[in-house]
Amino acid sequence: MRRILPVLLAILLVFSGCGMQNTDKKDDDKLKITATIFPQYDFLREITKGAQNIELKLLIPAGKEVHGFETALSDISAVSESDLFVYTGSEDDNWVNDIPENGNKRLALCEIIKDYKDEHVWTSLRNAVVIVESLCNTLCEIDKTNAQLYKDNTALYIEKLNSLDKEFEAVINKSDTKALVFAERFPFLNFAKDYGLNYYSAFEGCSTETEAGIKTINFLIEKVKEENIPAIFTIEFSDGTVAETISRETGAEILQFHSCHNVTEEEFQNGETYLSLMTKNLYNLKTALLSNATGE
């Protein structure tokens, strides 16, 4: 997401009164929560499930590529009017610093997770547990009426996160291969750290590069052949060009490993969640790591 132009911010402040705390909020008003991207939104959705006074907004809508997203005046207004605003806290979120404090609560995932490999902290299920606990504690502070509901929801959700983490660990421990090939960006450093995985990728992190060089593609082809890797990965919103080239040269299957950074409109409408997408990742990881050994 890109930085807000100071002139646009000034216009918004003049016409909407942003930067001034709303002292007319009534007890029966909804608790307004805004999350910039899907993982935060889905964590909050799970924690607040069953609460009647919640107005939860996803700032970057489903189907939009997160990187390079242009911040609109309506987004600034949503942040200022929220009781709780949750964002990643990476360089892409520097625009938040341009919005005056409004007496609301702001939480950055990169401040919750201190020892992270890159800003995609949610790709680690273990980080997700810490994040969910922190979000729950904050919600309990600002909405004591529903505190027990939030705690109960969080306890159940963390059980599911921990269970899925153990499933990933079991699959990876069973495999002789600890290397993954991404014909793509690689926003999974935190995930790889959890399980001691090695990786080869066309681009580092969430690079803005869109075309891999011949040298890089040939390197990935050789790695797939050398290590007899049966499947290679792309991520959501990928055009698949590099993957198709590698697959054509090696016969490797192309699978998706979802970073959960955002979802398509169809996925959102179909009720996909962080857990459902990570469960699909687990299934595809089994193919990549165990198919040679088990014939699955």
C-alpha positions as CSV (number, residue, x, y, z in Angstrom):
1,M,0.0,0.0,0.0
2,R,1.3,3.4,-0.9
3,R,1.8,6.5,1.2
4,I,-0.9,9.1,1.4
5,L,-0.3,12.4,-0.3
6,P,-0.3,15.2,2.4
7,V,-2.7,17.4,0.4
8,L,-5.3,14.6,0.2
9,L,-4.9,14.0,3.9
10,A,-5.4,17.6,4.7
11,I,-8.5,17.8,2.6
12,L,-10.0,14.8,4.4
13,L,-9.2,16.3,7.8
14,V,-10.9,19.5,6.9
15,F,-14.1,17.9,5.6
16,S,-14.5,14.9,7.8
17,G,-13.1,16.1,11.1
18,C,-10.5,13.3,11.3
19,G,-8.0,13.6,14.0
20,M,-10.6,14.7,16.5
21,Q,-11.8,12.0,18.9
22,N,-15.6,11.4,18.7
23,T,-17.0,12.1,22.1
24,D,-20.6,11.4,21.1
25,K,-20.2,7.6,20.9
26,K,-23.1,5.9,22.6
27,D,-22.9,2.6,24.6
28,D,-25.1,0.9,22.0
29,D,-22.9,1.9,19.0
30,K,-21.2,-0.9,17.2
31,L,-17.6,-1.6,17.9
32,K,-15.9,-0.6,14.6
33,I,-12.9,-2.7,13.7
34,T,-10.8,-2.3,10.5
35,A,-8.1,-4.7,9.2
36,T,-5.9,-3.9,6.2
37,I,-5.6,-7.4,4.9
38,F,-7.3,-10.8,4.9
39,P,-5.3,-12.7,7.7
40,Q,-6.0,-10.0,10.3
41,Y,-9.6,-9.7,9.2
42,D,-10.1,-13.5,9.4
43,F,-8.5,-13.7,12.9
44,L,-10.8,-11.0,14.1
45,R,-13.8,-12.6,12.5
46,E,-13.0,-15.8,14.5
47,I,-12.5,-14.1,17.8
48,T,-15.6,-12.0,17.6
49,K,-17.9,-14.7,16.2
50,G,-21.3,-14.5,17.9
51,A,-20.9,-10.9,19.1
52,Q,-23.8,-8.7,18.0
53,N,-22.2,-5.3,18.2
54,I,-19.3,-5.7,15.8
55,E,-18.7,-3.9,12.6
56,L,-15.7,-5.5,10.9
57,K,-14.2,-4.0,7.8
58,L,-11.6,-5.4,5.4
59,L,-9.8,-2.4,4.0
60,I,-8.2,-4.0,0.9
61,P,-11.2,-5.9,-0.7
62,A,-11.0,-9.5,-1.9
63,G,-9.6,-9.8,-5.4
64,K,-7.2,-6.9,-5.1
65,E,-3.4,-7.4,-5.3
66,V,-2.1,-6.0,-2.0
67,H,1.2,-4.8,-3.3
68,G,0.9,-1.3,-4.8
69,F,-2.6,-0.9,-3.5
70,E,-3.5,2.8,-3.6
71,T,-4.9,4.2,-0.3
72,A,-8.1,6.1,-0.9
73,L,-9.6,8.9,1.2
74,S,-12.4,6.5,2.3
75,D,-9.6,4.2,3.7
76,I,-8.2,7.0,5.8
77,S,-11.7,7.8,7.1
78,A,-12.3,4.1,8.0
79,V,-9.0,4.1,10.1
80,S,-9.9,7.3,11.9
81,E,-13.4,6.1,12.7
82,S,-12.4,2.7,14.0
83,D,-12.2,1.7,17.6
84,L,-9.6,-0.8,16.7
85,F,-7.3,-0.7,13.6
86,V,-5.1,-3.7,12.8
87,Y,-2.4,-3.6,10.2
88,T,0.9,-5.4,9.3
89,G,3.3,-2.6,10.2
90,S,5.7,-3.1,7.4
91,E,7.1,-0.5,5.1
92,D,4.0,-0.7,2.9
93,D,2.0,0.6,5.9
94,N,4.0,3.8,6.4
95,W,0.9,5.7,5.3
96,V,-0.6,4.9,8.7
97,N,1.8,7.3,10.3
98,D,0.3,10.2,8.3
99,I,-3.1,9.7,10.0
100,P,-3.4,11.7,13.3
101,E,-4.1,9.7,16.4
102,N,-7.8,9.6,17.2
103,G,-7.9,8.0,20.6
104,N,-8.5,4.6,19.0
105,K,-6.4,1.5,19.4
106,R,-3.9,0.5,16.7
107,L,-2.1,-2.8,16.5
108,A,0.7,-3.8,14.1
109,L,1.4,-7.5,13.6
110,C,5.1,-6.7,13.2
111,E,5.1,-5.2,16.7
112,I,3.2,-8.3,18.2
113,I,5.8,-10.7,16.7
114,K,9.2,-9.4,17.7
115,D,11.5,-12.1,16.1
116,Y,10.2,-12.4,12.6
117,K,12.0,-13.3,9.3
118,D,9.9,-11.0,7.1
119,E,6.7,-9.0,7.4
120,H,4.5,-11.9,6.4
121,V,4.3,-13.0,10.0
122,W,1.0,-14.8,9.7
123,T,2.3,-17.5,7.3
124,S,3.6,-19.1,10.5
125,L,0.9,-20.9,12.4
126,R,2.9,-20.4,15.6
127,N,3.0,-16.7,15.0
128,A,-0.8,-16.8,14.3
129,V,-1.4,-18.1,17.8
130,V,0.5,-15.2,19.3
131,I,-1.3,-12.7,17.1
132,V,-4.7,-14.1,17.9
133,E,-3.9,-14.0,21.6
134,S,-2.9,-10.4,21.4
135,L,-5.9,-9.4,19.4
136,C,-8.2,-11.1,21.9
137,N,-6.5,-9.3,24.8
138,T,-7.0,-6.0,23.1
139,L,-10.6,-6.7,22.3
140,C,-11.3,-7.7,25.9
141,E,-9.8,-4.3,27.1
142,I,-12.0,-2.2,24.8
143,D,-15.2,-4.3,25.0
144,K,-15.5,-5.8,28.4
145,T,-19.1,-6.8,27.8
146,N,-18.1,-9.5,25.3
147,A,-14.7,-10.4,26.9
148,Q,-15.7,-13.9,27.9
149,L,-17.1,-14.6,24.4
150,Y,-13.8,-13.4,22.9
151,K,-11.8,-15.6,25.2
152,D,-13.9,-18.7,24.5
153,N,-13.7,-18.2,20.8
154,T,-10.0,-17.6,21.0
155,A,-9.3,-20.8,23.0
156,L,-11.2,-22.9,20.4
157,Y,-9.5,-21.2,17.5
158,I,-6.0,-21.7,19.0
159,E,-6.7,-25.4,19.5
160,K,-7.4,-25.6,15.7
161,L,-4.2,-23.6,14.9
162,N,-2.1,-25.8,17.1
163,S,-3.6,-29.0,15.7
164,L,-2.8,-27.9,12.1
165,D,0.7,-26.9,13.1
166,K,1.3,-30.5,14.4
167,E,0.0,-31.9,11.1
168,F,2.5,-29.8,9.2
169,E,5.2,-30.9,11.5
170,A,4.3,-34.6,11.1
171,V,4.4,-34.4,7.3
172,I,7.7,-32.6,7.2
173,N,9.3,-34.9,9.7
174,K,8.2,-37.9,7.6
175,S,9.8,-36.5,4.5
176,D,13.5,-37.1,3.6
177,T,13.3,-33.9,1.4
178,K,13.3,-30.6,3.2
179,A,13.4,-28.4,0.1
180,L,10.6,-26.6,-1.7
181,V,10.7,-24.9,-5.1
182,F,8.6,-21.7,-5.6
183,A,8.5,-20.6,-9.2
184,E,7.3,-17.4,-7.7
185,R,7.8,-14.9,-4.9
186,F,8.5,-16.4,-1.5
187,P,6.6,-14.8,1.4
188,F,7.1,-17.9,3.6
189,L,10.3,-17.3,5.5
190,N,8.4,-17.5,8.9
191,F,6.8,-20.7,7.8
192,A,10.1,-22.2,6.6
193,K,11.8,-21.3,9.9
194,D,9.2,-23.1,12.0
195,Y,9.9,-26.4,10.3
196,G,13.5,-26.2,9.2
197,L,12.6,-26.1,5.5
198,N,15.0,-25.0,2.7
199,Y,13.6,-23.2,-0.3
200,Y,14.5,-22.1,-3.8
201,S,12.5,-19.3,-5.4
202,A,12.3,-17.2,-8.5
203,F,12.1,-14.0,-6.4
204,E,13.1,-13.0,-2.9
205,G,10.2,-12.2,-0.5
206,C,7.5,-10.2,-2.2
207,S,9.8,-8.6,-4.8
208,T,8.2,-6.2,-7.2
209,E,10.0,-7.9,-10.1
210,T,7.7,-9.6,-12.5
211,E,10.0,-11.5,-14.8
212,A,12.6,-14.1,-13.8
213,G,15.8,-14.2,-15.7
214,I,16.9,-17.2,-17.8
215,K,19.7,-17.9,-15.3
216,T,17.2,-18.1,-12.4
217,I,14.8,-20.3,-14.3
218,N,17.6,-22.7,-15.3
219,F,18.8,-22.9,-11.7
220,L,15.3,-23.9,-10.5
221,I,15.0,-26.5,-13.3
222,E,18.3,-28.0,-12.2
223,K,17.3,-28.1,-8.6
224,V,14.0,-29.9,-9.4
225,K,16.0,-32.5,-11.4
226,E,18.8,-32.9,-8.9
227,E,16.6,-33.4,-5.9
228,N,13.9,-35.3,-7.8
229,I,11.2,-32.8,-6.6
230,P,7.8,-33.9,-7.8
231,A,5.9,-30.6,-7.4
232,I,6.6,-26.9,-7.6
233,F,4.6,-24.1,-6.1
234,T,3.0,-20.8,-7.2
235,I,1.1,-18.4,-4.9
236,E,-2.2,-16.7,-5.3
237,F,-2.6,-14.1,-8.0
238,S,0.3,-15.6,-9.9
239,D,0.3,-15.7,-13.7
240,G,2.1,-19.0,-13.6
241,T,4.5,-18.3,-16.4
242,V,7.7,-19.4,-14.6
243,A,6.0,-22.4,-13.2
244,E,4.8,-23.6,-16.6
245,T,8.3,-23.3,-18.0
246,I,9.8,-25.3,-15.1
247,S,7.1,-27.9,-15.3
248,R,7.5,-28.3,-19.0
249,E,11.2,-29.0,-18.6
250,T,11.0,-31.3,-15.6
251,G,7.5,-32.8,-15.5
252,A,7.0,-31.4,-12.0
253,E,3.3,-30.8,-11.0
254,I,2.3,-27.2,-10.4
255,L,0.5,-26.6,-7.0
256,Q,-0.6,-23.6,-5.2
257,F,0.7,-22.6,-1.7
258,H,-1.5,-19.8,-0.5
259,S,0.1,-17.0,1.5
260,C,-3.4,-15.8,2.6
261,H,-2.2,-12.3,1.9
262,N,-5.5,-11.8,0.2
263,V,-8.2,-14.0,-1.4
264,T,-10.1,-13.8,-4.7
265,E,-13.7,-12.6,-4.7
266,E,-14.8,-16.2,-5.3
267,E,-12.8,-17.5,-2.4
268,F,-14.2,-14.8,-0.1
269,Q,-17.8,-15.5,-1.2
270,N,-17.3,-19.3,-0.8
271,G,-16.3,-18.7,2.9
272,E,-12.6,-19.5,2.6
273,T,-10.7,-18.8,5.8
274,Y,-7.1,-18.7,7.0
275,L,-7.5,-22.2,8.4
276,S,-9.1,-23.6,5.3
277,L,-6.4,-22.2,3.0
278,M,-3.6,-23.4,5.3
279,T,-5.2,-26.8,5.3
280,K,-5.1,-26.8,1.5
281,N,-1.5,-25.9,1.8
282,L,-0.9,-28.9,4.0
283,Y,-2.5,-31.2,1.4
284,N,-0.3,-29.8,-1.4
285,L,2.8,-30.0,0.8
286,K,2.1,-33.7,1.2
287,T,2.2,-34.1,-2.5
288,A,5.5,-32.1,-2.8
289,L,7.3,-33.9,0.1
290,L,5.8,-37.4,0.4
291,S,4.6,-38.5,-3.1
292,N,8.0,-40.0,-4.0
293,A,8.2,-42.0,-0.8
294,T,4.6,-43.1,-0.4
295,G,3.2,-43.1,-3.9
296,E,0.3,-40.9,-2.7
